[in-house]
């Protein structure tokens, strides 16, 4: 009977140690997973910040492009107008010189 109790106690201790080892391993895995999740979350946040910055920059670039198109269109109109004025002036001057 004492032998049976001793064997049962020994079996219990072995089972207890196995379970303790499994729990310790699981706790370490959970800690590692939490660390990876935290790093992933940080990477995601940084990527989101980078995306927002890129979107803001693109919006600014689009506005700059629109402003440049307007300015170029205005300069084109001014050039056409000035060319027309020069032609008219040249014609008047030519008429006056011929008269």
Backbone as a printed PyTorch tensor [residue, N CA C, xyz], in Angstrom:
tensor([[[  0.8110,  -1.1790,   0.0000],
         [  0.0000,   0.0000,   0.0000],
         [  0.8650,   1.2580,   0.0000]],

        [[  1.9290,   1.2470,   0.7970],
         [  2.8280,   2.3880,   0.8360],
         [  3.5130,   2.5490,  -0.5150]],

        [[  3.8000,   1.4230,  -1.1640],
         [  4.4130,   1.4600,  -2.4770],
         [  3.4640,   2.1110,  -3.4830]],

        [[  2.1810,   1.7700,  -3.3820],
         [  1.1860,   2.3450,  -4.2840],
         [  1.0700,   3.8530,  -4.0680]],

        [[  1.0870,   4.2510,  -2.7870],
         [  1.0160,   5.6810,  -2.4840],
         [  2.2490,   6.3950,  -2.9900]],

        [[  3.3880,   5.8090,  -2.8290],
         [  4.6420,   6.3920,  -3.2860],
         [  4.6330,   6.5260,  -4.8100]],

        [[  4.1420,   5.4890,  -5.4880],
         [  4.0640,   5.5190,  -6.9530],
         [  3.0720,   6.5930,  -7.3920]],

        [[  1.9350,   6.6780,  -6.7200],
         [  0.9210,   7.6760,  -7.0600],
         [  1.4640,   9.0830,  -6.8350]],

        [[  2.1920,   9.2570,  -5.7250],
         [  2.7970,  10.5610,  -5.4420],
         [  3.8210,  10.9140,  -6.5090]],

        [[  4.6340,   9.9490,  -6.8730],
         [  5.6490,  10.1570,  -7.9040],
         [  4.9880,  10.4870,  -9.2470]],

        [[  3.9360,   9.7340,  -9.5980],
         [  3.2120,   9.9930, -10.8470],
         [  2.6030,  11.3960, -10.8380]],

        [[  2.0620,  11.7710,  -9.6840],
         [  1.4640,  13.0980,  -9.5560],
         [  2.5120,  14.1890,  -9.7520]],

        [[  3.6840,  14.0180,  -9.1300],
         [  4.7590,  15.0080,  -9.2570],
         [  5.2200,  15.1210, -10.7090]],

        [[  5.3200,  13.9770, -11.3850],
         [  5.7410,  13.9930, -12.7860],
         [  4.6990,  14.7190, -13.6500]],

        [[  3.4320,  14.4060, -13.4170],
         [  2.3550,  15.0560, -14.1600],
         [  2.3420,  16.5540, -13.8680]],

        [[  2.5260,  16.8860, -12.5810],
         [  2.5620,  18.2870, -12.1800],
         [  3.6950,  19.0230, -12.8960]],

        [[  4.8770,  18.4190, -12.9360],
         [  6.0260,  19.0370, -13.5990],
         [  5.7870,  19.1860, -15.1090]],

        [[  5.1660,  18.1760, -15.7210],
         [  4.8580,  18.2650, -17.1500],
         [  3.9020,  19.4330, -17.4240]],

        [[  2.8670,  19.4980, -16.6040],
         [  1.8900,  20.5700, -16.7890],
         [  2.5130,  21.9430, -16.5360]],

        [[  3.3710,  22.0140, -15.5190],
         [  4.0560,  23.2800, -15.2220],
         [  4.9320,  23.6920, -16.3980]],

        [[  5.6500,  22.7280, -16.9800],
         [  6.4930,  23.0110, -18.1440],
         [  5.6360,  23.4820, -19.3190]],

        [[  4.5080,  22.8230, -19.5480],
         [  3.6130,  23.2190, -20.6370],
         [  3.0660,  24.6330, -20.4170]],

        [[  2.7130,  24.9190, -19.1760],
         [  2.1990,  26.2600, -18.8570],
         [  3.2850,  27.3050, -19.0740]],

        [[  4.5020,  27.0270, -18.5940],
         [  5.6110,  27.9660, -18.7770],
         [  5.8780,  28.2120, -20.2630]],

        [[  5.8560,  27.1360, -21.0470],
         [  6.0740,  27.2610, -22.4890],
         [  4.9650,  28.1010, -23.1250]],

        [[  3.7270,  27.8350, -22.7370],
         [  2.5910,  28.5890, -23.2800],
         [  2.6880,  30.0660, -22.9100]],

        [[  3.0960,  30.3530, -21.6680],
         [  3.2410,  31.7430, -21.2250],
         [  4.3150,  32.4460, -22.0520]],

        [[  5.4330,  31.7630, -22.3130],
         [  6.4980,  32.3460, -23.1340],
         [  6.0110,  32.5910, -24.5620]],

        [[  5.2460,  31.6450, -25.1010],
         [  4.7110,  31.8120, -26.4510],
         [  3.7460,  32.9940, -26.5120]],

        [[  2.9230,  33.1200, -25.4880],
         [  1.9830,  34.2410, -25.4380],
         [  2.7440,  35.5610, -25.3700]],

        [[  3.7800,  35.6050, -24.5430],
         [  4.5830,  36.8210, -24.4270],
         [  5.2320,  37.1560, -25.7690]],

        [[  5.7590,  36.1370, -26.4410],
         [  6.3650,  36.3540, -27.7570],
         [  5.3470,  36.8420, -28.7720]],

        [[  4.1640,  36.2640, -28.7260],
         [  3.0980,  36.6760, -29.6420],
         [  2.6690,  38.1110, -29.3660]],

        [[  2.5740,  38.4680, -28.0830],
         [  2.2080,  39.8400, -27.7320],
         [  3.2610,  40.8230, -28.2330]],

        [[  4.5330,  40.4430, -28.1010],
         [  5.6150,  41.2980, -28.5820],
         [  5.5150,  41.4820, -30.0910]],

        [[  5.2740,  40.3750, -30.7990],
         [  5.1370,  40.4560, -32.2600],
         [  3.9280,  41.2980, -32.6490]],

        [[  2.8320,  41.1240, -31.9200],
         [  1.6270,  41.9070, -32.2140],
         [  1.8800,  43.3900, -31.9800]],

        [[  2.5920,  43.6940, -30.9160],
         [  2.9120,  45.0830, -30.6140],
         [  3.7770,  45.6800, -31.7170]],

        [[  4.7790,  44.9270, -32.1580],
         [  5.6460,  45.3960, -33.2440],
         [  4.8440,  45.5620, -34.5290]],

        [[  3.9540,  44.6190, -34.7930],
         [  3.1110,  44.7110, -35.9920],
         [  2.2020,  45.9270, -35.9230]],

        [[  1.6520,  46.1850, -34.7590],
         [  0.7780,  47.3480, -34.5820],
         [  1.5620,  48.6320, -34.7920]],

        [[  2.7890,  48.6640, -34.2720],
         [  3.6310,  49.8410, -34.4510],
         [  3.9570,  50.0300, -35.9300]],

        [[  4.2910,  48.9410, -36.6190],
         [  4.5650,  49.0200, -38.0570],
         [  3.3380,  49.5130, -38.8170]],

        [[  2.1770,  49.0150, -38.4120],
         [  0.9300,  49.4340, -39.0660],
         [  0.6810,  50.9240, -38.8380]],

        [[  0.9160,  51.3870, -37.6210],
         [  0.7350,  52.8110, -37.3200],
         [  1.6950,  53.6670, -38.1340]],

        [[  2.9490,  53.2290, -38.2240],
         [  3.9360,  53.9750, -38.9990],
         [  3.5580,  53.9890, -40.4780]],

        [[  3.0840,  52.8580, -40.9790],
         [  2.6590,  52.7900, -42.3800],
         [  1.4610,  53.7080, -42.6100]],

        [[  0.5510,  53.7450, -41.6530],
         [ -0.6030,  54.6410, -41.7600],
         [ -0.1730,  56.0960, -41.7630]],

        [[  0.7750,  56.4390, -40.8970],
         [  1.2950,  57.8070, -40.8670],
         [  1.9650,  58.1490, -42.1890]],

        [[  2.7360,  57.2080, -42.7060],
         [  3.4150,  57.4200, -43.9810],
         [  2.4030,  57.6010, -45.1090]],

        [[  1.3560,  56.7950, -45.0900],
         [  0.3040,  56.9040, -46.1040],
         [ -0.3880,  58.2580, -46.0110]],

        [[ -0.6960,  58.6860, -44.8040],
         [ -1.3400,  59.9920, -44.6270],
         [ -0.4390,  61.1190, -45.1130]],

        [[  0.8530,  61.0190, -44.8210],
         [  1.7970,  62.0390, -45.2790],
         [  1.8680,  62.0490, -46.8060]],

        [[  1.8800,  60.8690, -47.4050],
         [  1.9270,  60.7840, -48.8690],
         [  0.6560,  61.3650, -49.4830]],

        [[ -0.4820,  61.0900, -48.8700],
         [ -1.7440,  61.6500, -49.3790],
         [ -1.7530,  63.1730, -49.2690]],

        [[ -1.2530,  63.6820, -48.1450],
         [ -1.1920,  65.1330, -47.9610],
         [ -0.2640,  65.7480, -49.0060]],

        [[  0.8810,  65.1190, -49.2100],
         [  1.8400,  65.6210, -50.1950],
         [  1.2290,  65.5900, -51.5980]],

        [[  0.5020,  64.5320, -51.9080],
         [ -0.1240,  64.4390, -53.2300],
         [ -1.1740,  65.5310, -53.3960]],

        [[ -1.9440,  65.7870, -52.3490],
         [ -2.9400,  66.8570, -52.4110],
         [ -2.2640,  68.1930, -52.6780]],

        [[ -1.1540,  68.4340, -51.9850],
         [ -0.4020,  69.6740, -52.2030],
         [  0.1530,  69.7220, -53.6240]],

        [[  0.6660,  68.5930, -54.1090],
         [  1.1940,  68.5340, -55.4720],
         [  0.0950,  68.7710, -56.5030]],

        [[ -1.0850,  68.1940, -56.2620],
         [ -2.2110,  68.4110, -57.1790],
         [ -2.6100,  69.8810, -57.2110]],

        [[ -2.6250,  70.5250, -56.0520],
         [ -2.9550,  71.9510, -55.9930],
         [ -1.8970,  72.7560, -56.7380]],

        [[ -0.6320,  72.4230, -56.5270],
         [  0.4500,  73.1240, -57.2190],
         [  0.3020,  72.9520, -58.7310]],

        [[ -0.0040,  71.7320, -59.1700],
         [ -0.1870,  71.4670, -60.5950],
         [ -1.3460,  72.2850, -61.1510]],

        [[ -2.4540,  72.3210, -60.4340],
         [ -3.5990,  73.1230, -60.8770],
         [ -3.2290,  74.5990, -60.9710]],

        [[ -2.5060,  75.1000, -59.9710],
         [ -2.0670,  76.4970, -59.9890],
         [ -1.1500,  76.7630, -61.1790]],

        [[ -0.2500,  75.8260, -61.4550],
         [  0.6650,  75.9890, -62.5920],
         [ -0.1000,  75.9830, -63.9150]],

        [[ -1.1000,  75.1270, -64.0370],
         [ -1.9140,  75.0950, -65.2580],
         [ -2.6280,  76.4260, -65.4590]],

        [[ -3.1750,  76.9650, -64.3850],
         [ -3.8550,  78.2610, -64.4640],
         [ -2.8720,  79.3470, -64.8630]],

        [[ -1.7010,  79.3480, -64.2240],
         [ -0.6930,  80.3580, -64.5280],
         [ -0.2280,  80.2450, -65.9840]],

        [[  0.0150,  79.0300, -66.4440],
         [  0.4580,  78.8340, -67.8290],
         [ -0.6260,  79.2560, -68.8140]],

        [[ -1.8490,  78.9500, -68.4960],
         [ -2.9630,  79.3630, -69.3560],
         [ -3.0430,  80.8830, -69.4250]],

        [[ -2.8750,  81.5280, -68.2750],
         [ -2.9030,  82.9920, -68.2380],
         [ -1.7450,  83.5740, -69.0450]],

        [[ -0.5690,  82.9840, -68.9090],
         [  0.5900,  83.4700, -69.6680],
         [  0.3850,  83.2560, -71.1650]],

        [[ -0.2260,  82.1380, -71.5180],
         [ -0.5170,  81.8710, -72.9260],
         [ -1.4820,  82.9260, -73.4730]],

        [[ -2.5110,  83.2340, -72.6880],
         [ -3.4640,  84.2710, -73.0970],
         [ -2.7750,  85.6290, -73.2010]],

        [[ -1.9270,  85.9520, -72.2190],
         [ -1.1920,  87.2190, -72.2440],
         [ -0.2790,  87.2940, -73.4630]],

        [[  0.3940,  86.2050, -73.7660],
         [  1.2940,  86.1770, -74.9220],
         [  0.5050,  86.3990, -76.2100]],

        [[ -0.6270,  85.7140, -76.3410],
         [ -1.4560,  85.8770, -77.5430],
         [ -1.9410,  87.3220, -77.6500]],

        [[ -2.3600,  87.8940, -76.5370],
         [ -2.8330,  89.2820, -76.5360],
         [ -1.6960,  90.2400, -76.9070]],

        [[ -0.5300,  90.0540, -76.3030],
         [  0.6150,  90.9220, -76.5990],
         [  1.0600,  90.7790, -78.0480]],

        [[  1.0150,  89.5640, -78.5720],
         [  1.3850,  89.3410, -79.9690],
         [  0.4190,  90.0880, -80.8800]],

        [[ -0.8550,  90.0260, -80.5670],
         [ -1.8680,  90.7230, -81.3590],
         [ -1.6280,  92.2340, -81.3040]],

        [[ -1.3270,  92.7580, -80.1040],
         [ -1.0460,  94.1940, -79.9710],
         [  0.1840,  94.6010, -80.7760]],

        [[  1.2290,  93.7770, -80.7430],
         [  2.4450,  94.0810, -81.5050],
         [  2.1600,  94.0770, -83.0070]],

        [[  1.3480,  93.1290, -83.4550],
         [  1.0040,  93.0730, -84.8750],
         [  0.2180,  94.3190, -85.2860]],

        [[ -0.7310,  94.7120, -84.4440],
         [ -1.5060,  95.9200, -84.7500],
         [ -0.5980,  97.1440, -84.7770]],

        [[  0.2910,  97.2420, -83.8160],
         [  1.2250,  98.3650, -83.7570],
         [  2.1150,  98.3690, -84.9970]],

        [[  2.5860,  97.1890, -85.3700],
         [  3.4470,  97.0800, -86.5440],
         [  2.6960,  97.5050, -87.8020]],

        [[  1.4450,  97.1070, -87.9430],
         [  0.6460,  97.4960, -89.1160],
         [  0.4410,  99.0080, -89.1550]],

        [[  0.1160,  99.5900, -88.0000],
         [ -0.0720, 101.0460, -87.9530],
         [  1.2110, 101.7730, -88.3060]],

        [[  2.2860, 101.2870, -87.7620],
         [  3.5770, 101.9160, -88.0310],
         [  3.9220, 101.8050, -89.5120]],

        [[  3.6630, 100.6310, -90.0940],
         [  3.9290, 100.4280, -91.5190],
         [  3.0550, 101.3660, -92.3420]],

        [[  1.7850, 101.5330, -91.9910],
         [  0.8850, 102.4390, -92.7180],
         [  1.3700, 103.8780, -92.6140]],

        [[  1.8180, 104.2490, -91.4310],
         [  2.2880, 105.6260, -91.2500],
         [  3.5590, 105.8770, -92.0430]],

        [[  4.4130, 104.8810, -92.1010],
         [  5.6560, 105.0540, -92.8500],
         [  5.3810, 105.1180, -94.3490]],

        [[  4.3610, 104.4480, -94.8230],
         [  4.0160, 104.4500, -96.2430],
         [  3.2790, 105.7340, -96.6210]],

        [[  2.6680, 106.3650, -95.6690],
         [  1.9100, 107.5750, -95.9840],
         [  2.7860, 108.7720, -96.1700]]])
